[in-house]
Amino acid sequence: HTGFSPRDYYMDIKMKHLRKRLLDHSISVSQAFNECGIDYNSYYTALFKKYTGFTPMQFRNNDR
């Protein structure tokens, strides 16, 4: 029904939650990843960029 595989759907939800947490400037980028249950490493940073077009820091800085 979603047009996504179960894994892609799950990662889409995680990335949406991560985008929301990255907007909270009172926590670090690594804390935002941790709160979403995602390791802050090059794989997930690249995956985040694939979803948003920005690295996590670029996304956060673009918000201001």
All heavy atoms as TSV, in Angstrom:
chain	resi	resn	atom	element	x	y	z
A	1	HIS	N	N	0.807	-1.206	0.000
A	1	HIS	CA	C	0.000	0.000	0.000
A	1	HIS	C	C	0.851	1.272	0.000
A	1	HIS	O	O	0.361	2.317	-0.375
A	1	HIS	CB	C	-0.934	0.020	1.198
A	1	HIS	CG	C	-1.932	-1.096	1.183
A	1	HIS	ND1	N	-2.897	-1.195	0.221
A	1	HIS	CD2	C	-2.093	-2.153	1.997
A	1	HIS	CE1	C	-3.628	-2.267	0.458
A	1	HIS	NE2	N	-3.157	-2.876	1.533
A	2	THR	N	N	2.075	1.180	0.487
A	2	THR	CA	C	2.904	2.380	0.621
A	2	THR	C	C	3.782	2.629	-0.597
A	2	THR	O	O	4.273	3.733	-0.776
A	2	THR	CB	C	3.819	2.274	1.851
A	2	THR	OG1	O	4.730	1.205	1.648
A	2	THR	CG2	C	3.029	2.096	3.128
A	3	GLY	N	N	4.002	1.592	-1.405
A	3	GLY	CA	C	4.908	1.715	-2.533
A	3	GLY	C	C	6.362	1.515	-2.141
A	3	GLY	O	O	7.256	1.670	-2.953
A	4	PHE	N	N	6.615	1.218	-0.870
A	4	PHE	CA	C	7.954	0.971	-0.356
A	4	PHE	C	C	8.051	-0.467	0.118
A	4	PHE	O	O	7.073	-1.053	0.539
A	4	PHE	CB	C	8.255	1.853	0.869
A	4	PHE	CG	C	8.301	3.320	0.605
A	4	PHE	CD1	C	7.304	4.154	1.097
A	4	PHE	CD2	C	9.348	3.894	-0.096
A	4	PHE	CE1	C	7.348	5.509	0.879
A	4	PHE	CE2	C	9.408	5.249	-0.315
A	4	PHE	CZ	C	8.404	6.066	0.167
A	5	SER	N	N	9.278	-0.990	0.100
A	5	SER	CA	C	9.505	-2.270	0.762
A	5	SER	C	C	9.414	-2.008	2.266
A	5	SER	O	O	9.537	-0.861	2.702
A	5	SER	CB	C	10.885	-2.821	0.407
A	5	SER	OG	O	11.897	-2.025	1.009
A	6	PRO	N	N	9.203	-3.043	3.077
A	6	PRO	CA	C	9.148	-2.817	4.522
A	6	PRO	C	C	10.397	-2.120	5.065
A	6	PRO	O	O	10.308	-1.214	5.881
A	6	PRO	CB	C	8.999	-4.227	5.106
A	6	PRO	CG	C	8.320	-4.997	4.030
A	6	PRO	CD	C	8.879	-4.437	2.747
A	7	ARG	N	N	11.575	-2.485	4.564
A	7	ARG	CA	C	12.816	-1.857	5.024
A	7	ARG	C	C	12.860	-0.385	4.625
A	7	ARG	O	O	13.203	0.476	5.428
A	7	ARG	CB	C	14.026	-2.585	4.450
A	7	ARG	CG	C	15.343	-2.002	4.952
A	7	ARG	CD	C	16.545	-2.585	4.194
A	7	ARG	NE	N	17.784	-2.047	4.662
A	7	ARG	CZ	C	18.243	-0.821	4.386
A	7	ARG	NH1	N	17.521	-0.003	3.671
A	7	ARG	NH2	N	19.410	-0.420	4.841
A	8	ASP	N	N	12.502	-0.088	3.373
A	8	ASP	CA	C	12.511	1.302	2.913
A	8	ASP	C	C	11.487	2.142	3.672
A	8	ASP	O	O	11.744	3.297	3.996
A	8	ASP	CB	C	12.251	1.382	1.415
A	8	ASP	CG	C	13.405	0.864	0.581
A	8	ASP	OD1	O	14.536	0.774	1.112
A	8	ASP	OD2	O	13.174	0.549	-0.599
A	9	TYR	N	N	10.344	1.570	3.954
A	9	TYR	CA	C	9.315	2.276	4.719
A	9	TYR	C	C	9.824	2.586	6.131
A	9	TYR	O	O	9.680	3.704	6.628
A	9	TYR	CB	C	8.039	1.436	4.786
A	9	TYR	CG	C	6.927	2.083	5.567
A	9	TYR	CD1	C	6.249	3.180	5.056
A	9	TYR	CD2	C	6.558	1.601	6.809
A	9	TYR	CE1	C	5.217	3.786	5.773
A	9	TYR	CE2	C	5.541	2.199	7.535
A	9	TYR	CZ	C	4.870	3.285	7.009
A	9	TYR	OH	O	3.873	3.877	7.723
A	10	TYR	N	N	10.461	1.608	6.745
A	10	TYR	CA	C	11.020	1.781	8.087
A	10	TYR	C	C	12.091	2.879	8.089
A	10	TYR	O	O	12.106	3.754	8.958
A	10	TYR	CB	C	11.600	0.450	8.566
A	10	TYR	CG	C	12.267	0.496	9.904
A	10	TYR	CD1	C	11.524	0.604	11.074
A	10	TYR	CD2	C	13.646	0.421	10.017
A	10	TYR	CE1	C	12.134	0.639	12.316
A	10	TYR	CE2	C	14.268	0.450	11.253
A	10	TYR	CZ	C	13.513	0.562	12.395
A	10	TYR	OH	O	14.111	0.601	13.618
A	11	MET	N	N	12.989	2.857	7.086
A	11	MET	CA	C	14.038	3.871	7.013
A	11	MET	C	C	13.447	5.247	6.714
A	11	MET	O	O	13.944	6.253	7.225
A	11	MET	CB	C	15.085	3.502	5.968
A	11	MET	CG	C	15.991	2.373	6.407
A	11	MET	SD	S	16.742	2.577	8.058
A	11	MET	CE	C	17.644	4.091	7.877
A	12	ASP	N	N	12.403	5.316	5.932
A	12	ASP	CA	C	11.745	6.591	5.658
A	12	ASP	C	C	11.207	7.197	6.953
A	12	ASP	O	O	11.380	8.394	7.204
A	12	ASP	CB	C	10.612	6.390	4.640
A	12	ASP	CG	C	9.990	7.698	4.216
A	12	ASP	OD1	O	10.708	8.564	3.672
A	12	ASP	OD2	O	8.768	7.869	4.439
A	13	ILE	N	N	10.605	6.388	7.780
A	13	ILE	CA	C	10.092	6.865	9.076
A	13	ILE	C	C	11.260	7.341	9.941
A	13	ILE	O	O	11.195	8.407	10.560
A	13	ILE	CB	C	9.280	5.769	9.788
A	13	ILE	CG1	C	7.976	5.528	9.034
A	13	ILE	CG2	C	9.016	6.133	11.243
A	13	ILE	CD1	C	7.199	4.333	9.502
A	14	LYS	N	N	12.337	6.564	9.987
A	14	LYS	CA	C	13.509	6.951	10.782
A	14	LYS	C	C	14.088	8.278	10.288
A	14	LYS	O	O	14.446	9.144	11.079
A	14	LYS	CB	C	14.589	5.877	10.715
A	14	LYS	CG	C	14.247	4.640	11.487
A	14	LYS	CD	C	15.216	4.527	12.601
A	14	LYS	CE	C	15.014	3.221	13.321
A	14	LYS	NZ	N	15.315	3.355	14.710
A	15	MET	N	N	14.197	8.455	8.979
A	15	MET	CA	C	14.761	9.683	8.419
A	15	MET	C	C	13.860	10.891	8.700
A	15	MET	O	O	14.352	11.984	8.982
A	15	MET	CB	C	14.993	9.543	6.906
A	15	MET	CG	C	16.100	8.587	6.557
A	15	MET	SD	S	17.716	9.176	7.112
A	15	MET	CE	C	18.360	7.687	7.839
A	16	LYS	N	N	12.557	10.702	8.655
A	16	LYS	CA	C	11.632	11.795	8.992
A	16	LYS	C	C	11.808	12.202	10.456
A	16	LYS	O	O	11.826	13.384	10.777
A	16	LYS	CB	C	10.187	11.380	8.725
A	16	LYS	CG	C	9.841	11.366	7.263
A	16	LYS	CD	C	8.424	10.915	7.030
A	16	LYS	CE	C	8.145	10.857	5.536
A	16	LYS	NZ	N	6.825	10.294	5.241
A	17	HIS	N	N	11.931	11.224	11.323
A	17	HIS	CA	C	12.133	11.512	12.749
A	17	HIS	C	C	13.481	12.197	12.966
A	17	HIS	O	O	13.585	13.154	13.737
A	17	HIS	CB	C	12.030	10.224	13.560
A	17	HIS	CG	C	12.086	10.431	15.027
A	17	HIS	ND1	N	11.093	11.069	15.736
A	17	HIS	CD2	C	13.042	10.098	15.933
A	17	HIS	CE1	C	11.433	11.121	17.010
A	17	HIS	NE2	N	12.612	10.534	17.161
A	18	LEU	N	N	14.502	11.739	12.254
A	18	LEU	CA	C	15.830	12.335	12.375
A	18	LEU	C	C	15.812	13.790	11.909
A	18	LEU	O	O	16.393	14.659	12.557
A	18	LEU	CB	C	16.855	11.528	11.578
A	18	LEU	CG	C	18.287	12.051	11.591
A	18	LEU	CD1	C	18.817	12.186	13.017
A	18	LEU	CD2	C	19.178	11.141	10.768
A	19	ARG	N	N	15.128	14.079	10.812
A	19	ARG	CA	C	15.036	15.465	10.348
A	19	ARG	C	C	14.419	16.343	11.427
A	19	ARG	O	O	14.894	17.447	11.688
A	19	ARG	CB	C	14.209	15.552	9.060
A	19	ARG	CG	C	14.941	15.023	7.860
A	19	ARG	CD	C	14.257	15.377	6.555
A	19	ARG	NE	N	12.886	14.937	6.471
A	19	ARG	CZ	C	12.474	13.860	5.814
A	19	ARG	NH1	N	13.355	13.099	5.177
A	19	ARG	NH2	N	11.213	13.546	5.762
A	20	LYS	N	N	13.394	15.844	12.074
A	20	LYS	CA	C	12.740	16.606	13.145
A	20	LYS	C	C	13.697	16.837	14.314
A	20	LYS	O	O	13.775	17.942	14.846
A	20	LYS	CB	C	11.493	15.849	13.614
A	20	LYS	CG	C	10.702	16.569	14.657
A	20	LYS	CD	C	9.450	15.778	15.034
A	20	LYS	CE	C	8.698	16.476	16.132
A	20	LYS	NZ	N	7.531	15.729	16.563
A	21	ARG	N	N	14.442	15.808	14.704
A	21	ARG	CA	C	15.368	15.937	15.842
A	21	ARG	C	C	16.532	16.862	15.507
A	21	ARG	O	O	17.042	17.558	16.376
A	21	ARG	CB	C	15.896	14.565	16.274
A	21	ARG	CG	C	14.840	13.630	16.820
A	21	ARG	CD	C	14.056	14.209	17.994
A	21	ARG	NE	N	14.923	14.532	19.094
A	21	ARG	CZ	C	14.808	15.617	19.869
A	21	ARG	NH1	N	13.853	16.511	19.654
A	21	ARG	NH2	N	15.647	15.826	20.853
A	22	LEU	N	N	16.970	16.887	14.254
A	22	LEU	CA	C	18.074	17.760	13.868
A	22	LEU	C	C	17.695	19.236	13.954
A	22	LEU	O	O	18.569	20.094	14.059
A	22	LEU	CB	C	18.552	17.432	12.449
A	22	LEU	CG	C	19.381	16.161	12.315
A	22	LEU	CD1	C	19.590	15.823	10.843
A	22	LEU	CD2	C	20.709	16.286	13.040
A	23	LEU	N	N	16.426	19.537	13.943
A	23	LEU	CA	C	15.983	20.927	14.065
A	23	LEU	C	C	16.109	21.441	15.492
A	23	LEU	O	O	16.037	22.645	15.726
A	23	LEU	CB	C	14.535	21.068	13.576
A	23	LEU	CG	C	14.323	20.750	12.097
A	23	LEU	CD1	C	12.843	20.869	11.752
A	23	LEU	CD2	C	15.163	21.644	11.209
A	24	ASP	N	N	16.306	20.537	16.443
A	24	ASP	CA	C	16.506	20.916	17.840
A	24	ASP	C	C	17.990	21.216	18.042
A	24	ASP	O	O	18.815	20.317	18.149
A	24	ASP	CB	C	16.056	19.780	18.759
A	24	ASP	CG	C	16.210	20.098	20.235
A	24	ASP	OD1	O	16.762	21.172	20.575
A	24	ASP	OD2	O	15.787	19.266	21.053
A	25	HIS	N	N	18.331	22.495	18.056
A	25	HIS	CA	C	19.727	22.900	18.145
A	25	HIS	C	C	20.308	22.748	19.548
A	25	HIS	O	O	21.495	23.008	19.752
A	25	HIS	CB	C	19.890	24.339	17.647
A	25	HIS	CG	C	19.615	24.467	16.188
A	25	HIS	ND1	N	20.574	24.267	15.229
A	25	HIS	CD2	C	18.471	24.750	15.516
A	25	HIS	CE1	C	20.042	24.428	14.038
A	25	HIS	NE2	N	18.769	24.721	14.183
A	26	SER	N	N	19.497	22.325	20.510
A	26	SER	CA	C	20.016	22.134	21.865
A	26	SER	C	C	20.705	20.776	22.027
A	26	SER	O	O	21.306	20.510	23.063
A	26	SER	CB	C	18.894	22.276	22.896
A	26	SER	OG	O	17.972	21.205	22.799
A	27	ILE	N	N	20.607	19.914	21.017
A	27	ILE	CA	C	21.284	18.619	21.064
A	27	ILE	C	C	22.264	18.538	19.892
A	27	ILE	O	O	22.102	19.218	18.883
A	27	ILE	CB	C	20.296	17.433	21.031
A	27	ILE	CG1	C	19.494	17.412	19.729
A	27	ILE	CG2	C	19.388	17.450	22.242
A	27	ILE	CD1	C	18.642	16.184	19.539
A	28	SER	N	N	23.266	17.701	20.027
A	28	SER	CA	C	24.255	17.539	18.956
A	28	SER	C	C	23.677	16.651	17.854
A	28	SER	O	O	22.678	15.956	18.044
A	28	SER	CB	C	25.536	16.916	19.514
A	28	SER	OG	O	25.316	15.567	19.858
A	29	VAL	N	N	24.358	16.669	16.721
A	29	VAL	CA	C	23.947	15.820	15.598
A	29	VAL	C	C	24.024	14.353	16.016
A	29	VAL	O	O	23.107	13.574	15.739
A	29	VAL	CB	C	24.809	16.092	14.355
A	29	VAL	CG1	C	24.526	15.077	13.259
A	29	VAL	CG2	C	24.573	17.508	13.842
A	30	SER	N	N	25.080	13.978	16.707
A	30	SER	CA	C	25.208	12.572	17.128
A	30	SER	C	C	24.114	12.189	18.119
A	30	SER	O	O	23.616	11.065	18.084
A	30	SER	CB	C	26.596	12.285	17.701
A	30	SER	OG	O	26.847	13.075	18.829
A	31	GLN	N	N	23.716	13.122	18.992
A	31	GLN	CA	C	22.610	12.845	19.918
A	31	GLN	C	C	21.304	12.660	19.145
A	31	GLN	O	O	20.496	11.797	19.505
A	31	GLN	CB	C	22.451	13.970	20.932
A	31	GLN	CG	C	23.513	13.981	22.001
A	31	GLN	CD	C	23.403	15.205	22.890
A	31	GLN	OE1	O	23.295	16.331	22.410
A	31	GLN	NE2	N	23.424	14.981	24.189
A	32	ALA	N	N	21.085	13.463	18.117
A	32	ALA	CA	C	19.871	13.322	17.308
A	32	ALA	C	C	19.824	11.937	16.670
A	32	ALA	O	O	18.787	11.267	16.692
A	32	ALA	CB	C	19.809	14.416	16.239
A	33	PHE	N	N	20.952	11.504	16.111
A	33	PHE	CA	C	21.016	10.164	15.529
A	33	PHE	C	C	20.728	9.111	16.597
A	33	PHE	O	O	19.951	8.183	16.373
A	33	PHE	CB	C	22.403	9.911	14.913
A	33	PHE	CG	C	22.531	10.315	13.473
A	33	PHE	CD1	C	22.726	11.647	13.124
A	33	PHE	CD2	C	22.479	9.378	12.472
A	33	PHE	CE1	C	22.867	12.029	11.804
A	33	PHE	CE2	C	22.609	9.739	11.141
A	33	PHE	CZ	C	22.806	11.070	10.801
A	34	ASN	N	N	21.367	9.249	17.748
A	34	ASN	CA	C	21.204	8.290	18.824
A	34	ASN	C	C	19.748	8.205	19.277
A	34	ASN	O	O	19.224	7.112	19.510
A	34	ASN	CB	C	22.118	8.656	19.990
A	34	ASN	CG	C	22.165	7.597	21.046
A	34	ASN	OD1	O	22.147	6.407	20.743
A	34	ASN	ND2	N	22.241	8.011	22.294
A	35	GLU	N	N	19.083	9.346	19.408
A	35	GLU	CA	C	17.691	9.354	19.838
A	35	GLU	C	C	16.772	8.667	18.827
A	35	GLU	O	O	15.685	8.220	19.184
A	35	GLU	CB	C	17.214	10.786	20.070
A	35	GLU	CG	C	17.804	11.409	21.315
A	35	GLU	CD	C	17.322	12.828	21.552
A	35	GLU	OE1	O	16.363	13.274	20.888
A	35	GLU	OE2	O	17.928	13.495	22.417
A	36	CYS	N	N	17.216	8.606	17.588
A	36	CYS	CA	C	16.424	7.946	16.542
A	36	CYS	C	C	16.818	6.481	16.360
A	36	CYS	O	O	16.278	5.804	15.483
A	36	CYS	CB	C	16.588	8.696	15.221
A	36	CYS	SG	S	15.918	10.363	15.281
A	37	GLY	N	N	17.762	6.020	17.177
A	37	GLY	CA	C	18.194	4.632	17.078
A	37	GLY	C	C	19.041	4.365	15.852
A	37	GLY	O	O	19.057	3.256	15.331
A	38	ILE	N	N	19.748	5.396	15.381
A	38	ILE	CA	C	20.588	5.277	14.199
A	38	ILE	C	C	22.021	5.592	14.602
A	38	ILE	O	O	22.273	6.556	15.318
A	38	ILE	CB	C	20.133	6.269	13.099
A	38	ILE	CG1	C	18.665	6.050	12.731
A	38	ILE	CG2	C	21.007	6.133	11.864
A	38	ILE	CD1	C	18.098	7.124	11.826
A	39	ASP	N	N	22.962	4.779	14.118
A	39	ASP	CA	C	24.377	5.054	14.363
A	39	ASP	C	C	24.802	6.256	13.538
A	39	ASP	O	O	24.437	6.384	12.372
A	39	ASP	CB	C	25.250	3.858	13.981
A	39	ASP	CG	C	25.059	2.678	14.902
A	39	ASP	OD1	O	24.719	2.894	16.084
A	39	ASP	OD2	O	25.247	1.538	14.441
A	40	TYR	N	N	25.579	7.142	14.129
A	40	TYR	CA	C	26.098	8.308	13.416
A	40	TYR	C	C	27.398	7.893	12.754
A	40	TYR	O	O	28.466	7.938	13.344
A	40	TYR	CB	C	26.303	9.467	14.394
A	40	TYR	CG	C	26.762	10.759	13.765
A	40	TYR	CD1	C	26.204	11.222	12.586
A	40	TYR	CD2	C	27.751	11.527	14.358
A	40	TYR	CE1	C	26.620	12.415	12.014
A	40	TYR	CE2	C	28.170	12.722	13.796
A	40	TYR	CZ	C	27.601	13.160	12.626
A	40	TYR	OH	O	28.006	14.341	12.056
A	41	ASN	N	N	27.288	7.402	11.524
A	41	ASN	CA	C	28.463	6.960	10.783
A	41	ASN	C	C	28.298	7.345	9.311
A	41	ASN	O	O	27.282	7.922	8.919
A	41	ASN	CB	C	28.696	5.450	10.959
A	41	ASN	CG	C	27.520	4.621	10.487
A	41	ASN	OD1	O	26.876	4.935	9.493
A	41	ASN	ND2	N	27.228	3.543	11.193
A	42	SER	N	N	29.301	7.045	8.511
A	42	SER	CA	C	29.298	7.481	7.111
A	42	SER	C	C	28.154	6.860	6.312
A	42	SER	O	O	27.598	7.508	5.425
A	42	SER	CB	C	30.636	7.171	6.451
A	42	SER	OG	O	30.907	5.792	6.490
A	43	TYR	N	N	27.774	5.619	6.615
A	43	TYR	CA	C	26.685	4.980	5.882
A	43	TYR	C	C	25.378	5.740	6.081
A	43	TYR	O	O	24.687	6.076	5.117
A	43	TYR	CB	C	26.519	3.516	6.317
A	43	TYR	CG	C	25.283	2.881	5.716
A	43	TYR	CD1	C	25.290	2.463	4.396
A	43	TYR	CD2	C	24.113	2.728	6.456
A	43	TYR	CE1	C	24.157	1.900	3.814
A	43	TYR	CE2	C	22.975	2.176	5.891
A	43	TYR	CZ	C	23.006	1.769	4.573
A	43	TYR	OH	O	21.880	1.220	3.990
A	44	TYR	N	N	25.033	6.012	7.335
A	44	TYR	CA	C	23.764	6.681	7.606
A	44	TYR	C	C	23.801	8.165	7.248
A	44	TYR	O	O	22.780	8.745	6.898
A	44	TYR	CB	C	23.323	6.465	9.051
A	44	TYR	CG	C	22.832	5.051	9.261
A	44	TYR	CD1	C	23.557	4.142	10.013
A	44	TYR	CD2	C	21.649	4.621	8.675
A	44	TYR	CE1	C	23.114	2.837	10.179
A	44	TYR	CE2	C	21.199	3.321	8.829
A	44	TYR	CZ	C	21.942	2.434	9.586
A	44	TYR	OH	O	21.495	1.151	9.733
A	45	THR	N	N	24.990	8.770	7.301
A	45	THR	CA	C	25.120	10.150	6.843
A	45	THR	C	C	24.849	10.217	5.342
A	45	THR	O	O	24.126	11.101	4.868
A	45	THR	CB	C	26.522	10.699	7.175
A	45	THR	OG1	O	26.688	10.679	8.594
A	45	THR	CG2	C	26.704	12.110	6.674
A	46	ALA	N	N	25.397	9.265	4.586
A	46	ALA	CA	C	25.156	9.204	3.140
A	46	ALA	C	C	23.691	8.896	2.851
A	46	ALA	O	O	23.093	9.459	1.911
A	46	ALA	CB	C	26.059	8.161	2.498
A	47	LEU	N	N	23.086	8.020	3.628
A	47	LEU	CA	C	21.671	7.700	3.448
A	47	LEU	C	C	20.795	8.917	3.724
A	47	LEU	O	O	19.850	9.199	2.987
A	47	LEU	CB	C	21.278	6.540	4.366
A	47	LEU	CG	C	19.886	5.953	4.175
A	47	LEU	CD1	C	19.732	5.390	2.768
A	47	LEU	CD2	C	19.632	4.869	5.204
A	48	PHE	N	N	21.146	9.673	4.761
A	48	PHE	CA	C	20.414	10.898	5.064
A	48	PHE	C	C	20.525	11.876	3.898
A	48	PHE	O	O	19.538	12.483	3.493
A	48	PHE	CB	C	20.962	11.543	6.349
A	48	PHE	CG	C	20.204	12.767	6.768
A	48	PHE	CD1	C	19.042	12.649	7.513
A	48	PHE	CD2	C	20.639	14.030	6.410
A	48	PHE	CE1	C	18.327	13.785	7.892
A	48	PHE	CE2	C	19.946	15.165	6.775
A	48	PHE	CZ	C	18.780	15.038	7.523
A	49	LYS	N	N	21.716	11.978	3.326
A	49	LYS	CA	C	21.909	12.877	2.183
A	49	LYS	C	C	21.093	12.403	0.986
A	49	LYS	O	O	20.541	13.215	0.242
A	49	LYS	CB	C	23.385	12.984	1.824
A	49	LYS	CG	C	23.644	14.023	0.753
A	49	LYS	CD	C	25.108	14.306	0.560
A	49	LYS	CE	C	25.267	15.433	-0.452
A	49	LYS	NZ	N	26.659	15.829	-0.600
A	50	LYS	N	N	20.985	11.106	0.806
A	50	LYS	CA	C	20.174	10.560	-0.288
A	50	LYS	C	C	18.700	10.950	-0.104
A	50	LYS	O	O	18.017	11.297	-1.055
A	50	LYS	CB	C	20.317	9.035	-0.331
A	50	LYS	CG	C	19.507	8.374	-1.408
A	50	LYS	CD	C	19.669	6.865	-1.356
A	50	LYS	CE	C	18.689	6.201	-2.311
A	50	LYS	NZ	N	18.688	4.755	-2.165
A	51	TYR	N	N	18.217	10.915	1.121
A	51	TYR	CA	C	16.818	11.243	1.412
A	51	TYR	C	C	16.536	12.742	1.318
A	51	TYR	O	O	15.462	13.145	0.912
A	51	TYR	CB	C	16.427	10.755	2.812
A	51	TYR	CG	C	15.939	9.334	2.869
A	51	TYR	CD1	C	16.837	8.273	2.899
A	51	TYR	CD2	C	14.591	9.034	2.912
A	51	TYR	CE1	C	16.397	6.960	2.951
A	51	TYR	CE2	C	14.142	7.729	2.965
A	51	TYR	CZ	C	15.057	6.698	2.980
A	51	TYR	OH	O	14.611	5.405	3.032
A	52	THR	N	N	17.508	13.568	1.739
A	52	THR	CA	C	17.229	14.994	1.871
A	52	THR	C	C	17.982	15.893	0.890
A	52	THR	O	O	17.592	17.038	0.688
A	52	THR	CB	C	17.589	15.493	3.286
A	52	THR	OG1	O	18.997	15.380	3.488
A	52	THR	CG2	C	16.833	14.717	4.349
A	53	GLY	N	N	19.088	15.395	0.350
A	53	GLY	CA	C	19.931	16.218	-0.497
A	53	GLY	C	C	20.973	16.997	0.294
A	53	GLY	O	O	21.736	17.768	-0.277
A	54	PHE	N	N	20.987	16.829	1.608
A	54	PHE	CA	C	21.911	17.528	2.489
A	54	PHE	C	C	22.566	16.547	3.445
A	54	PHE	O	O	21.953	15.553	3.823
A	54	PHE	CB	C	21.187	18.575	3.349
A	54	PHE	CG	C	20.503	19.653	2.576
A	54	PHE	CD1	C	19.141	19.592	2.327
A	54	PHE	CD2	C	21.215	20.746	2.114
A	54	PHE	CE1	C	18.494	20.595	1.626
A	54	PHE	CE2	C	20.582	21.757	1.410
A	54	PHE	CZ	C	19.219	21.685	1.158
A	55	THR	N	N	23.782	16.869	3.883
A	55	THR	CA	C	24.358	16.128	5.001
A	55	THR	C	C	23.599	16.572	6.252
A	55	THR	O	O	22.922	17.613	6.225
A	55	THR	CB	C	25.860	16.442	5.181
A	55	THR	OG1	O	25.999	17.804	5.559
A	55	THR	CG2	C	26.659	16.117	3.931
A	56	PRO	N	N	23.698	15.835	7.344
A	56	PRO	CA	C	22.992	16.262	8.559
A	56	PRO	C	C	23.370	17.676	9.005
A	56	PRO	O	O	22.502	18.459	9.395
A	56	PRO	CB	C	23.400	15.209	9.590
A	56	PRO	CG	C	23.671	13.990	8.780
A	56	PRO	CD	C	24.295	14.504	7.521
A	57	MET	N	N	24.668	18.032	8.937
A	57	MET	CA	C	25.083	19.382	9.338
A	57	MET	C	C	24.538	20.434	8.380
A	57	MET	O	O	24.100	21.504	8.817
A	57	MET	CB	C	26.608	19.484	9.408
A	57	MET	CG	C	27.170	18.998	10.724
A	57	MET	SD	S	26.382	19.764	12.134
A	57	MET	CE	C	27.630	20.874	12.623
A	58	GLN	N	N	24.560	20.159	7.085
A	58	GLN	CA	C	24.008	21.106	6.118
A	58	GLN	C	C	22.512	21.299	6.362
A	58	GLN	O	O	22.007	22.417	6.307
A	58	GLN	CB	C	24.228	20.614	4.685
A	58	GLN	CG	C	25.650	20.667	4.230
A	58	GLN	CD	C	25.830	19.959	2.892
A	58	GLN	OE1	O	25.081	19.040	2.533
A	58	GLN	NE2	N	26.860	20.369	2.162
A	59	PHE	N	N	21.821	20.202	6.631
A	59	PHE	CA	C	20.385	20.281	6.903
A	59	PHE	C	C	20.129	21.156	8.127
A	59	PHE	O	O	19.270	22.019	8.109
A	59	PHE	CB	C	19.825	18.870	7.135
A	59	PHE	CG	C	18.355	18.844	7.390
A	59	PHE	CD1	C	17.454	18.870	6.349
A	59	PHE	CD2	C	17.855	18.783	8.694
A	59	PHE	CE1	C	16.088	18.834	6.576
A	59	PHE	CE2	C	16.499	18.755	8.937
A	59	PHE	CZ	C	15.608	18.785	7.875
A	60	ARG	N	N	20.884	20.927	9.165
A	60	ARG	CA	C	20.723	21.690	10.404
A	60	ARG	C	C	21.049	23.160	10.184
A	60	ARG	O	O	20.315	24.042	10.616
A	60	ARG	CB	C	21.618	21.109	11.488
A	60	ARG	CG	C	21.637	21.965	12.744
A	60	ARG	CD	C	22.405	21.305	13.817
A	60	ARG	NE	N	21.467	20.501	14.580
A	60	ARG	CZ	C	21.721	19.971	15.742
A	60	ARG	NH1	N	22.900	20.089	16.277
A	60	ARG	NH2	N	20.819	19.283	16.385
A	61	ASN	N	N	22.138	23.454	9.503
A	61	ASN	CA	C	22.549	24.836	9.270
A	61	ASN	C	C	21.631	25.555	8.288
A	61	ASN	O	O	21.486	26.776	8.356
A	61	ASN	CB	C	23.990	24.895	8.787
A	61	ASN	CG	C	24.963	24.464	9.855
A	61	ASN	OD1	O	24.677	24.563	11.055
A	61	ASN	ND2	N	26.105	23.966	9.451
A	62	ASN	N	N	21.020	24.821	7.388
A	62	ASN	CA	C	20.094	25.397	6.411
A	62	ASN	C	C	18.809	25.852	7.077
A	62	ASN	O	O	18.065	26.670	6.530
A	62	ASN	CB	C	19.810	24.368	5.317
A	62	ASN	CG	C	19.248	24.988	4.074
A	62	ASN	OD1	O	19.566	26.115	3.721
A	62	ASN	ND2	N	18.425	24.242	3.380
A	63	ASP	N	N	18.532	25.332	8.267
A	63	ASP	CA	C	17.295	25.649	9.010
A	63	ASP	C	C	17.302	27.066	9.560
A	63	ASP	O	O	16.274	27.651	9.756
A	63	ASP	CB	C	17.125	24.641	10.159
A	63	ASP	CG	C	15.967	24.977	11.072
A	63	ASP	OD1	O	14.864	25.183	10.564
A	63	ASP	OD2	O	16.190	25.046	12.286
A	64	ARG	N	N	18.463	27.621	9.795
A	64	ARG	CA	C	18.551	28.932	10.448
A	64	ARG	C	C	18.141	30.040	9.590
A	64	ARG	O	O	17.974	30.374	8.623
A	64	ARG	CB	C	19.961	29.170	10.957
A	64	ARG	CG	C	20.260	28.205	12.059
A	64	ARG	CD	C	21.639	28.422	12.593
A	64	ARG	NE	N	21.881	27.351	13.529
A	64	ARG	CZ	C	22.545	27.490	14.630
A	64	ARG	NH1	N	23.053	28.628	14.955
A	64	ARG	NH2	N	22.746	26.492	15.433
